[in-house]
Amino acid sequence: MTPGRDGGAGAPPTKHRALLAAIVTLIVAISAAIYAGASADVGAGDHTLQAGGRLSRGEAAPASTGVWVGAWATAPAAAEPGTETTGMAGRSVRNVVHTSVGGTSARITLSNLYGQSPLTVTHASIALAAGPDTAAAADTMRRLTFGGSARVIIPAGGQVMSDVARIAIPYGANVLVTTYSPLPSGPVTYHPMARQTSYLADGDRTADVTGVAYTTPTPYWRYLTALDVLSHEADGTVVAFGDSITDGLGADVDANHRWTDVLAERLHDAAGDGRDTPRYSVVNEGISGNRLLTGRTGRPADNPSGLSRFERDVLQRTGVKVVVVLLGVNDILHSPELADRDGILTGLRTLVDRAHDRGLRVVGGTILPFGGYGGYTEARETMRQEINEEIRSGRVFDAVVDFDKALRDPYDPRRMRSDYDSGDHLHPGDKGYARMGQILDLDTLKGAAPVAA
């Protein structure tokens, strides 16, 4: 773990770094303008533009004392294939999400980022799951409102935050968030690699407590991008920002075995034991296939670059205090644009600078080994090693968690240890994710961004 950053040995020449920084800054400006401009989102933090054009702080249910933090979140990743015409018209979408902290009240965020026409939601609800299926726990079903109305229209590219609902949300609970839209809305904004089973039902079944109508399981989260709670258990939020390894690809479905789940459990247990550790929730903003420097085509881009989505998926998260960044392996494996050691390092430093501008601390992870994976080459391995060496030096992040060292095979450090490997030689399995969540020193999450010299 290394505090602080500087431009010492191992950094590229000053002129070269300045040129790289200028190029990356240009990429950020262009991609962020496209991404944010197309989305036209409002409502970050405590405000959101409702259907009638009013700003709402949740007047429908005045909240008691506490701190608003993220209990769960996901990144809007793409437009769902096959939904270009009708969207989810005439169907109820019951998203199942798992909480990283408890609270006394809740609110949600719905996104129409990839929609090409307004999304009309006529009913939405929130409830605790009674068990592993879609039934609601007794007396927990609450109807959600938006600016005091059950109906809300989310413009294409926009998002909306609900009013506050009075509902006790425990740590480690499965929560059912259900929406119904009667009208065709075009492409559905979704997160495809949920590692959590959600459900669909025909007709308006938002108030259905039995779950009997929800006969269609789905591996996606749709529309829903955040669940915030008013909490006495946490003072802030940790945002995990990364690719499929943060998203949890390779972990058991419906088991909550991502490394972020393990980290959330450790923080919860430490707070309960009275230890001097940060009181934080954890939200997961990983997108499978995500690259730091480049996104895919489109306006807005499917799977936008880490640089372009950082504002939305990190800086606008509720109560964010710390960011844990694990990005770069997909740039090494796939992207020809600026995919070199210095370009990736400059991109990571750009994220850190933007977080520091908001007073946020940044912990960075070393890139895991991928020997044996289809995209492996000696040149790419050399690049990975060089990037990790610079990360370990303390010249990139405020502190470092060495995922590479923790998961690599000691007899062949180019590969992941076999018992940590999911089998594809790129993504960990449950045991590997558990190891990742366990090795992050909770003390590195303490404090704010360093004061600029």
N, C-alpha and C positions, 0 to 999 in steps of 0.2 A: 504494500500500500504506500503510495507516494503522494504527499501533498504538493500543490503548486505546479506551475508549468513555466518553462523558459525556452530559450532558443539555443541551448548549448550544443554539445557535440552530438552528431547524428542528425541534426536538422539540416535541411537543404540550404544552399547558399541564399543569402538575403534577397538578391535580385530574383532568383528562381522562385523562392517562396512568395515574394510579392506578386510575381506574374501569376502563379497558381492561385493565390488568394483572389486576385482580380477576376480570373476566369471563373472560379467557383462562385464569387459574389454575383457575377453576371448571370450564371446559371440559376442561382437562388432567386434573383430578382425576377427573371423571366418566368420560371416555373411557378414561383409563389403567386405571381400576378395572375397567371392562367388558372391556377388551382383555386386561389381565394376568390378571384374575380368571378369564375364560373359558379362557385358555390354560393357567394353572396350571403354567407352565414351570419347570423346575429345571435346574440344570446350567450356569449361566452361568460363564464363566471356566474353572476347572479341575475343577469338580465337576458331576456329573449323577446324578440318581436313576435307578438301573437297575431292571430288572423285579423283582428280589427286594427292592427297597427300600433297597439299599446305595448309598453314595456311592463312586464309582470315580474314581481318578486315572489309570487306564490301567495297572493292575497286570499286565495280560497281557503287556506288553513294556516293561520298565523302560527309560527313555529316557536317552540320553547328554546331555552338556551342550549348552546353547544357550538360545534364547529362543523361547517359544511366540508365534507371530504368526498372523494370518489370511492365508492364501495365496489364498483365494477365499471369497466369501460372497454370498448373495442374500437378499432380504427375502421371507418368506412373504406372498403378496399376496392370496390368495382361495381359495375352494373351487372346484375344477375342475368346470365344468358337465358333466352327464352321468355323474358318478361317485357320485351320491348313494346308490346301493344297494350296488354291488359294489366300488367303489374300483378298485384294480388287482389284485384277487384272481386268482391263477393266472398272473400275468405278471411278468416280470423287467423292472425299470426301470433302464436304463443311462444315467445322467446323465453328460454330457461337460462338464467345467469346465476353465478355463484359469488357470494359476497366475501370481501376481504376484511370487513369491519362491520360492527353493528351500529344502529342508530335509532332514534325515536321518531323520525319523519323521513320522507323520501321524495325525490323528484326524478324525472327521467328526461333524456334528450332523444328526440327522434330526428333522423336525417333524411333528406331527399336530395343528397349531394349529386347523385347520378341520374336523378329524374329529369325528364325533358318536358314535363308538364306538372302543374300543381298536384300535390298529393292531398286528398281530402280524407281525413280520419274523423269518423263520426263517433266512435267510442274507443276508449282505451281503459285498461284496468291494471292493477298491480295486486299481487297476493303472494303469500308464502306457499311454497309447494308442500303438500302433505307427506310426500315420499318421493320415490324415484319416478313416478309417473306425472301426469299433468293435473291431478286433482289439487284443489286449494285447501290449505289448512283451515280448520273451522274459524269463522269470524275474522278472517284476514282479507277478504276480497274488498278492494276499494276502487271506486270509479275515479279515474284521473280527469282533471280539467285543465284547460289552457286559457288563461285570461278569464277564468270563471265559466267557460263554456265547455261542454263535452265535445264540441266539434271544433276542429282546427284545420286550416288549409296551409300546407307547407309549400312555399314556392319552389319551383325547379331550382336545384342547387342550394337550397336553404336548409335550415334546421330550426327546431323549436324546443324550448324547455317547458315542461309541465309546471303547473302550480304544485305547491307542497301538499303531500298527502300524509295524514297522520296514520302511521303504521309502524309498529315496532319491528325492526329488521335485525335479526341476530347475526353475529359473526358466523361465517361458514354455512349460511343458509342458501338453499336454492330458491330463487325468486322468479315468479311467473309475471312477465310483462306482456300484455296482449293488446293488439291493435286490430281495428276493423276499418276497411275502406270499401265503400260500395261502388266507387267509380274507377274506371280505367285511369292509370296514372303514368304509364310508360315504364321505363327500366327501374327495377327495384334496387335500391342501395343496400348492399349486403356485405357480410364478412364470411367468406366461404370456408375457412378452416377453423371452425369454432371448437372442435374437440368436445362438443357438448350437444346433446340431442334436444332440439326444439320441435314444435309441432304445428300443424295446420289443421283447420276445420272449415267446412263449408258453412256459409252464413255468418251472422253476427252472434258469436259465442263468447264475447268478451267477459260476460258475467257468469259463465258456466263454471261452477265450483267442482263439478264431478269429474271433468276432463273426458267424459265418455265420447264426446263429439270429436275429440282430437285424435283422429285415426291415422293421420299422415305424419310420420316422423321425418325430420329434416336435419342435415348436418350444418345448417347455416343459421347465422343471426341476421335478421332483416330489420331495417329502419332504426332499430334501437342502437345507440352508440354510448350511452352513459346512464348509470344509476348512482345518484349521489344520496348521501344520508347526512342528517344532522346528528353528530356523534359526540359522546363524551369519552369514547375509547381512543380517539386519535386527534392529533393536532395538525395533521397535514397528510399529503398524499405523495407516495413514490410512484413515478411513472416509469415503467419499463418500456424502452423504445428499441425495436429491433425487427428482425425478420422471422423466418419460420421457426428458428430455435427459441425465440421468445414466444412466438405464437403457440408453440407446443407440439408441432408436428412430430409424430413418433411416440407421443405419450398415449396412454390408454384413454379411450373416449369415456366421458362421463365420470372420470375418476378424479379430476382436478389435481393432476400430477405434473403440471407445468412447473418450471423452476420458480416462476412468480408466485404460484400457489404455496410452494414450500417457504419462500421468503415471507409471505403474508402470515403464515402459521407461526413462524419463528418470532416475528414482530408481535403478534398477538400474545403468544405465550410469555415473551419477555416482559410485556407490559403487565400481564397478570401476576407475574412473579415479583413485580416491584423493582426490577432491575433498571439501571440508569441507561436505558436505550431509548431511541426516538420512538414516539407514539405515532406511528404512521400506518395508513392503509396502503394497498398496492393495487394499481391498475395496469392492465396489459395492453400496450399499443403496438404489438408486433403484427406484421403482415407477412405471410408466407411469400417468398420470392422477392421480398423488398430489397432494393439497392439504395445505397447512400446517395449516389450521384445522378442516377438517371431513372426515370419512370417509363411506363409504356405510353403508347400513343393515345390521343383522345383529348377532349376538352370537357370536363377535367379528365386527367389521365387515369386509367385503371392502374392500380398499384403505383401510386405516385412516389417519387423519390423521397428518401428520408429528409433531404434538404427542403423540399417543397412542402412537405406535410408537417414539419416540426412545429410550426405555429399552431395549427389546429390540434394536433394530436398530443402535444406536450404542453406548450405554453398556455393554452386555453383550458386545460383540465382543471377541475375544481380543486382548490387547496394545494396545488402542486408545490412541493418544497425541494424535492430531489429528483434527478433523472438518472436512470441507469441505462447506458447506451451499449448495445451489442450489434454492430452493423459492419459490413464490409466484405463478408464472405461471398455474397452474390456478385458484387462488383469484381472481385478477383476471378470468380468462376465464369462469368457470362458477359460482362459489359466491356465493349471495346473503347467506349468513350472515357477518356481520362482515367482508365483503369490501371493506374500505376501506383507505386508506393506513395509518392509525394501528393498525387491528386487525392487519394483516399485520406491521407493524413490531414491534408488541408481541409477537406470536407468535414472530418471529425472535429477539427479545431473550430471550424465555422459554427457547428452546432453548439460547442461549448461557449463560444463568445456570445451567441444569441441567448443561451440560458443565463449566462452571467449578467447580461443586460437586464434580466428580470430578477436578479438576486438568487438564482437557483444554483444549487450545488450539483456537480455532474460526476458520477462514478462511471468509469469505462471498463468494459470487458475485453480481454484478449480474444482473438478469433480462434475458434476450435479447430483441431486438425481434421482433415478430410482425405487422408490417404486411403486409397481403395475406392473412392467415389469416382463416378464416370468422368467428371471434369478435372480430375487430378492430373497435374503435370509438374515436373520439377521446377519449372519457371514460376508457376503459381505458388508452389510451396515456398520458394525463396521469397516471393513477395509477402506471403503470410508471415513468415518468420521476421522479415524486416519491419513490417507494420507492428507486430507484437513487441519487438524489441523497443521500438519507439514509444509504444503505449506504456510498457513497463518502466521506462526511464522517468516517467512523471512529467513529460513535456507536452502531453495532450490533455489529460483529464485531471480533475482535482484529487482523485484517488482511483486505484485500480483493483479490480477483482480478476484474478488470473484463472479464467475458465480453462484456458489451454493447458496449463500446468496440472490442473486438478483432474482433467479427463483424458489426457493423452496416455498412450501406452508407454511405460517407462523403457521398454525394450525396443520400441520403434515409435519415437515421438511424432512421426509424420501421421500416425494413425490414432484413432480414438481407442481407448481400452475396450476390449471386446464385451465386457459385462456392462459397460456404459452405453454401448452402441445399439441403436434401434434395429440395425441390420443393413442400413443403406450406406453406412460409413460417413455420413454427414450429420444426421440428426441423432441426438441422444434418445435412449428409451427412458422408461420411468426411473430406473436406478441412476442413470446419468443426470436427468433433470433434478432428482433429489440431491445429488452431489452438488450441482450448480447452486441450488437454493440454499444449501448448507454452508458453502464456503464463503459467501459474501459476508464480510465482517460488518455487523450492524453498526459499529462505531463509525464506519466510514460514511454513514448516512447523516451523521450529526453536522450541524452548522450550516451556514449559508455560503454563497459564492465568495471567493476571496476578494478582498478589496484591491482594486486596480492600483498599481504602483504609480 
